[in-house]
Amino acid sequence: MTVQDKSHIPPDIIFILIDDLGWRDLTCYGSTFYETPRIDQLAAQGALLTDAYAAAPVCSPTRASLLTGKYPATLGITDWIGAHSQGRLMAVPYLDHLPKHEITIATALRHLGYRTWHVGKWHLGDTDTWPEHHGFDINIGGCGWGHPRQGHFAPWGLPNLPEGEPGTYLADRLTDEALRLLQTPHTQPYFLNLCYYAVHTPVQAPQDLIEKYRNKAAAMGLDNLPEFQDGEYFSCAHKRDQRVRRRLLQSDPIYAAMVENLDSNIGRLLQALATSGRAENTMVIFTSDNGGLATAEGSPTCNSPLAQGKGWMYEGGTRVPFIVRWPGMISPGIRCTQPISSPDIFPTLLDAAGSVANTSAEIEGQSLMPLLLDQPWLDRPLFWHYPHYSNQGGTPACSIRRGDWKLIEFFETQTLELYHLRDDIAESRNVATAHPTIRKELHDLLKAWRSNSGAVIPQPNCNWRPVRPPHLDGPEV
């Protein structure tokens, strides 16, 4: 029985998007340092997907993909808006906003009678492309900013969030705003797009929680272990005098405090939902926009056993936590290993609402409802295209996953890497030479998809001069 076959009241939908949360940053995904009991309970009450992916290793492309059901390459939004980088390859142009002609999930749900609310981070263009221009009835805190520029404690200076009392924590305030919306009398179903600015830098948290995790790190002996490993120099021109710094373990007390604060706020939201009388017909989805920040900008978390982190095409950059609960529809305790990606959210939410995606809208995702309802599921390859140098050390690349196989093509070196993820989740053994047939099949699929999507390929930078400042050691790059 599909959602469309069943006579049902369209559910309320709460979509919770965390900024930069890593795949390993929840207890239910294996963290032994961070504490997330409320999110863990949410997972126990629904489905936890082990092989869920963001459509890009950075934020804006994934956010655009979640809203439209399209891949970032198709949309032309392939980097975080505001980014510019080059190295051996030239900078690739990308769209710096979500065009108004794109049909978002908010617009589609509003046409189905939903009230649509956005709370928190947007980062998809300037004023005339904010949420209210993309199908949202209400926009609180969503603007062109990619992070809280003045910090997570008020005053924030956000242009469309009334200022808080000095010292008010931003995640707490955004939750308050979401609760106010949920408690507003309404008879229509609602779609709440709740996008926290945490755990993006600056890494800041309430002091009492920081002290808790400092004590915990000491009690676990983590403060006596090596935290970082300095690696190669960055390949991007604007950071080429710096080394990539990889975090070796989860032990940062401030980051841990940020994670627990988020968990507490989500607990507040779920408790309010439970007392509202609408929880039984509310679909809650929880995920992240890219992998955890593990190799730069303080490297506050570690994604091990996944390789690398935010800004990289390896698993640590794109694999993210994904939890969905819908009482009475999705059985509790499901643990799903099927690979899914950001474009799947649009058709999933339409399906849940009792509608179907319009094929003329060029939706590239696939509804997850059959998968979540234990019905036949059509497997298909997933694709990524990130033709940019990241701030975290990643270089321009694209990739494909089909089944357990993943192929990465690096544009700078024109090399291919092939991994069997079920046997090698850490991507530590490149088996491209040992499996030439699979390598070619995946590469052909990747090239065909790239061509059909209009993906832009970076070109050599004729002005690149691999000269390192004389006071630095290490080889030229």
C-alpha positions in Angstrom: 0.0 0.0 0.0 1.4 3.4 -1.0 0.8 6.6 0.8 -1.5 7.6 -2.1 -3.5 4.4 -1.8 -4.2 4.9 1.9 -7.0 7.2 3.0 -5.1 9.5 5.4 -5.0 13.1 6.6 -1.9 14.8 5.1 0.7 14.9 7.9 2.4 17.9 9.4 6.0 17.9 8.4 9.0 19.0 10.4 12.3 19.0 8.5 15.3 19.6 10.8 18.6 20.5 9.0 21.8 20.8 11.1 24.7 22.8 9.7 28.0 20.8 9.4 26.9 17.9 11.6 29.1 14.8 10.9 27.9 11.3 10.3 29.6 10.2 13.6 28.4 13.1 15.7 25.4 11.3 17.3 25.5 8.5 19.9 23.1 6.5 17.7 25.7 6.7 14.9 28.6 5.6 17.1 29.9 8.6 19.0 31.3 7.8 22.4 32.0 11.3 23.5 29.0 13.4 22.4 25.7 12.9 24.1 22.5 13.0 22.1 19.7 11.1 24.0 16.8 12.9 22.5 17.9 12.5 18.9 18.7 8.8 19.7 15.2 8.4 21.0 13.8 9.9 17.8 15.9 7.3 15.8 14.6 4.5 18.0 11.0 5.6 17.2 11.5 5.6 13.5 14.1 4.8 10.8 17.8 5.4 10.9 19.5 5.4 7.5 23.2 4.4 7.6 24.1 5.4 4.1 22.4 8.8 3.6 24.2 11.5 1.7 24.3 15.2 1.3 24.3 16.2 -2.4 27.5 18.2 -1.9 30.3 18.4 0.7 29.4 22.0 1.4 26.2 23.7 2.4 24.5 25.9 -0.3 24.4 23.2 -3.0 22.9 20.7 -0.6 20.3 23.1 0.6 19.2 23.9 -2.9 19.1 20.2 -3.7 16.9 19.5 -0.7 14.4 22.2 -1.6 14.2 21.4 -5.4 14.8 17.6 -5.7 17.6 18.3 -8.2 21.3 17.7 -8.1 23.5 20.8 -7.6 25.1 20.4 -11.0 21.7 20.6 -12.6 20.8 23.7 -10.7 24.3 25.3 -11.3 24.7 25.9 -7.5 27.9 23.8 -7.0 29.7 25.7 -4.2 28.7 27.6 -1.0 27.5 31.0 -2.0 30.2 33.5 -1.6 33.1 31.1 -2.3 35.9 31.7 -4.7 38.9 29.6 -5.1 41.5 28.4 -7.6 44.7 26.5 -7.7 46.2 24.4 -10.5 42.7 24.6 -12.0 40.8 27.8 -12.6 37.8 28.8 -10.5 34.5 27.4 -11.8 31.6 29.8 -12.1 28.4 28.9 -10.2 25.0 30.4 -9.6 25.0 32.6 -6.5 21.3 32.3 -5.7 18.3 29.9 -6.0 16.4 31.2 -9.0 12.8 32.2 -8.5 11.6 30.0 -11.3 12.7 26.9 -9.4 9.8 25.0 -7.8 10.6 24.3 -4.2 9.0 21.8 -1.8 7.5 24.7 0.1 5.8 26.0 -3.1 4.5 22.5 -3.9 3.2 21.8 -0.4 1.6 25.3 -0.2 -0.4 24.3 -3.4 -1.6 21.3 -1.5 -2.9 23.4 1.4 0.0 23.5 3.7 1.2 26.4 5.8 4.9 26.8 5.2 7.4 28.1 7.7 11.2 28.6 7.5 13.2 29.2 10.6 17.0 29.6 10.6 19.8 29.4 8.0 19.0 29.9 4.3 22.3 30.9 2.5 20.7 30.7 -1.0 21.0 34.3 -2.2 20.4 37.9 -1.3 17.1 39.6 -0.2 15.0 39.0 -3.3 15.7 35.2 -3.2 15.0 34.6 0.6 12.5 32.0 1.7 9.5 34.2 1.3 10.2 34.3 -2.4 10.4 30.5 -2.6 7.0 29.4 -1.2 7.4 30.1 2.5 4.6 32.0 4.3 6.9 32.9 7.1 10.7 33.4 7.2 12.4 33.9 10.6 16.2 34.2 10.5 16.8 33.1 6.9 19.0 35.4 4.9 22.1 35.3 2.8 24.4 34.5 5.7 26.2 31.2 5.8 27.0 31.5 9.5 26.2 33.8 12.5 28.8 36.5 11.6 28.8 38.0 15.1 28.7 34.6 16.9 26.1 32.3 18.3 25.5 34.5 21.3 23.3 37.7 21.0 23.6 40.2 19.6 23.6 38.3 16.4 22.8 41.1 13.9 20.7 38.9 11.7 18.6 41.1 9.5 15.3 39.3 9.9 15.5 37.9 13.5 14.5 40.3 16.3 17.6 40.8 18.5 17.8 38.8 21.7 19.0 39.7 25.1 22.8 39.9 25.3 24.1 36.4 25.8 21.0 34.6 24.4 22.2 31.5 22.5 21.0 31.4 18.8 19.9 27.7 18.7 17.8 28.3 21.8 16.1 31.3 20.2 15.4 29.5 16.9 13.8 26.7 18.8 11.6 29.3 20.7 10.5 30.7 17.3 9.7 27.2 16.0 7.7 26.4 19.2 5.7 29.6 18.8 4.7 28.6 15.3 3.7 25.1 16.3 1.6 26.5 19.1 -0.3 28.9 16.8 -3.8 27.7 16.3 -4.3 26.3 12.8 -6.4 23.7 11.0 -4.2 23.3 7.9 -1.2 20.9 7.9 2.1 22.7 8.2 5.6 22.3 6.8 8.3 23.6 9.2 11.8 23.9 7.6 13.9 24.3 10.8 17.5 25.0 9.8 19.9 25.6 12.7 23.1 27.6 12.3 24.9 25.3 14.6 27.2 23.4 14.6 28.9 25.7 12.0 31.8 27.9 13.2 32.4 29.8 15.2 32.5 26.9 17.7 30.7 28.4 20.7 28.5 27.0 23.4 27.0 27.6 26.9 29.8 27.6 29.5 28.2 25.0 31.8 28.1 22.4 29.0 31.7 23.2 28.0 32.9 22.4 31.6 30.9 19.2 31.5 32.8 18.0 28.5 36.2 19.2 29.7 35.7 17.0 32.7 34.4 14.1 30.6 37.4 14.3 28.3 39.7 14.2 31.3 37.8 11.3 32.8 38.1 9.4 29.5 41.8 10.2 29.2 41.2 12.0 25.9 43.1 15.1 27.0 46.3 13.0 27.1 45.9 11.7 23.5 47.1 13.3 20.3 44.3 15.4 18.9 45.6 16.5 15.5 47.8 15.4 12.7 49.2 18.1 10.4 49.3 16.9 6.8 49.9 18.3 3.3 49.7 21.9 2.3 46.4 23.2 0.9 46.0 23.0 -2.9 43.9 26.2 -3.1 45.8 29.4 -3.7 44.3 31.4 -0.8 45.4 28.9 1.8 48.5 27.4 0.2 50.8 28.6 3.0 48.8 26.4 5.5 48.7 22.7 6.2 45.6 20.6 6.4 45.1 19.7 10.1 43.1 16.5 10.7 41.4 15.8 14.0 42.2 12.2 15.2 39.4 11.8 17.8 36.2 13.4 19.1 37.4 15.3 22.2 36.7 19.0 21.7 34.5 20.1 24.7 33.1 23.2 23.0 31.9 21.3 20.0 30.5 18.5 22.2 28.6 21.2 24.1 27.2 22.6 20.9 26.0 19.1 19.9 24.3 18.6 23.3 22.6 22.0 23.2 21.2 21.0 19.8 20.0 17.7 21.2 18.3 19.6 24.1 16.6 22.0 21.7 15.3 19.2 19.5 14.1 17.5 22.7 12.1 20.7 23.5 10.6 20.6 20.1 9.6 17.0 20.3 8.1 17.4 23.7 6.0 20.3 22.6 4.9 18.2 19.6 4.0 15.4 22.0 1.7 17.6 24.0 0.1 19.3 21.0 -2.1 16.4 20.1 -0.7 16.3 16.5 2.4 14.1 17.0 0.8 11.0 15.7 0.4 12.4 12.3 3.6 14.4 12.1 6.5 13.3 9.9 9.9 14.4 11.5 13.1 14.3 9.4 16.5 15.0 10.8 19.7 15.3 8.8 22.7 17.5 8.0 23.8 19.6 5.0 27.3 18.0 4.7 29.9 16.1 6.6 31.6 17.2 9.8 34.4 19.8 9.9 37.4 17.6 10.5 40.4 19.0 8.5 40.4 22.8 8.9 39.1 25.9 10.7 39.9 24.4 14.1 38.9 20.9 13.0 36.4 20.5 15.8 35.2 17.0 15.1 36.4 13.6 13.8 34.4 11.5 11.3 36.4 8.3 11.7 36.0 5.6 10.4 34.9 7.8 7.5 37.7 9.5 5.5 38.2 13.3 5.7 35.3 15.7 6.2 33.4 18.7 5.0 34.8 20.0 1.7 36.0 16.6 0.5 34.5 14.1 -1.9 35.3 11.2 0.4 32.7 9.7 2.7 33.4 12.1 5.6 32.5 15.0 3.4 29.1 13.7 2.1 27.7 10.9 4.3 25.4 12.4 6.9 23.0 11.2 9.7 19.4 10.8 8.5 16.5 9.9 10.8 12.8 9.9 10.0 9.8 9.3 12.3 6.2 9.0 11.3 4.1 7.1 13.9 1.7 4.6 12.4 3.3 4.7 9.0 7.0 4.0 9.6 7.8 1.1 12.0 10.0 2.0 14.9 13.6 0.7 15.1 14.2 0.4 11.3 17.9 0.5 10.3 18.2 1.0 6.6 21.5 0.6 4.6 20.1 1.7 1.3 22.0 4.7 -0.2 19.9 7.8 -0.5 20.7 11.5 -1.2 19.4 15.1 -0.9 17.3 15.2 -4.1 15.1 12.4 -2.6 13.6 14.7 0.0 11.3 16.6 -2.4 9.5 13.6 -3.8 9.4 12.0 -0.4 7.6 14.9 1.2 5.1 15.1 -1.7 4.5 11.4 -1.5 3.9 11.7 2.3 1.4 14.6 1.6 -0.5 12.3 -0.7 0.7 13.8 -4.0 3.4 12.9 -6.5 6.2 14.8 -8.0 5.5 16.4 -11.4 7.9 14.9 -13.9 7.9 18.1 -15.9 9.7 19.7 -12.9 12.7 17.5 -13.7 12.8 16.0 -10.2 16.0 13.9 -10.0 15.3 12.4 -6.6 13.2 9.3 -5.8 10.6 9.1 -3.0 11.8 7.2 0.0 8.3 6.2 1.1 8.4 2.7 -0.5 11.8 2.1 1.2 10.5 3.3 4.6 7.3 1.3 4.3 9.2 -1.9 3.3 7.9 -1.9 -0.3 9.7 -2.6 -3.5 12.5 0.0 -4.1 14.2 0.7 -7.4 18.0 1.0 -6.7 19.9 3.6 -8.8 23.3 5.3 -8.8 24.0 8.5 -6.8 26.1 11.3 -8.2 28.2 14.2 -6.8 29.9 17.1 -8.6 32.1 19.5 -6.7 34.4 21.2 -9.2 36.0 23.5 -6.6 38.8 23.8 -4.2 37.3 23.8 -0.7 38.4 25.7 2.4 39.0 22.3 4.1 41.5 20.8 1.7 39.4 19.0 -0.9 40.2 19.4 -4.5 37.9 19.6 -7.6 36.2 16.2 -8.2 33.1 14.3 -9.0 31.9 10.9 -7.9 29.3 8.1 -8.3 28.0 5.4 -6.0 26.3 2.3 -7.3 25.5 -0.4 -4.9 28.6 -0.8 -2.7 31.0 0.6 -5.3 32.1 4.2 -5.3 34.3 5.9 -7.9 35.9 9.3 -7.5 37.4 11.3 -10.4 39.8 14.0 -9.4 40.1 16.8 -12.0 43.4 18.2 -10.8 45.4 15.0 -11.2 43.0 13.3 -13.7 43.0 10.2 -11.6 40.3 7.7 -10.7 39.8 6.0 -7.3 37.5 3.1 -6.7 36.3 1.8 -3.4 34.1 -1.0 -2.2 32.4 0.7 0.7 30.8 -2.3 2.4 34.3 -3.8 2.8 36.2 -0.5 3.1 34.1 2.2 4.6 37.3 4.2 5.4 38.2 4.4 1.7 41.7 3.2 2.5 42.2 0.8 -0.4 41.9 2.2 -3.9 41.1 -0.9 -6.1 40.7 0.9 -9.4 43.5 -1.1 -11.0 42.2 -4.4 -9.7 38.7 -3.9 -11.1 39.0 -2.3 -14.5 35.6 -3.3 -15.7 33.7 -1.8 -12.8 35.9 1.2 -13.0 35.0 1.8 -16.6 31.3 1.1 -16.1 31.1 3.6 -13.3 33.2 6.2 -15.1 31.0 5.9 -18.2 27.9 6.4 -16.1 29.5 9.4 -14.3 30.5 11.0 -17.6 27.1 10.5 -19.1 25.4 12.0 -16.1 27.8 14.9 -16.0 27.1 15.7 -19.6 23.3 15.5 -19.2 23.3 17.7 -16.2 25.4 20.4 -17.7 28.1 20.0 -15.1 31.0 22.5 -15.6 34.5 21.0 -15.6 37.4 23.1 -14.2 40.1 24.1 -16.7 43.9 24.4 -16.2 45.0 27.7 -14.6 47.6 29.1 -17.0 48.6 31.7 -14.3 49.3 29.2 -11.6 52.9 29.4 -10.3 53.8 26.6 -7.9 56.2 28.7 -5.8 56.1 28.3 -2.1 57.2 31.2 0.2 60.9 30.6 1.1 60.3 30.5 4.9 58.0 27.4 4.5 59.2 23.9 4.4 57.8 21.1 2.3 57.6 20.5 -1.4 56.3 22.9 -4.0 52.6 22.3 -4.9 
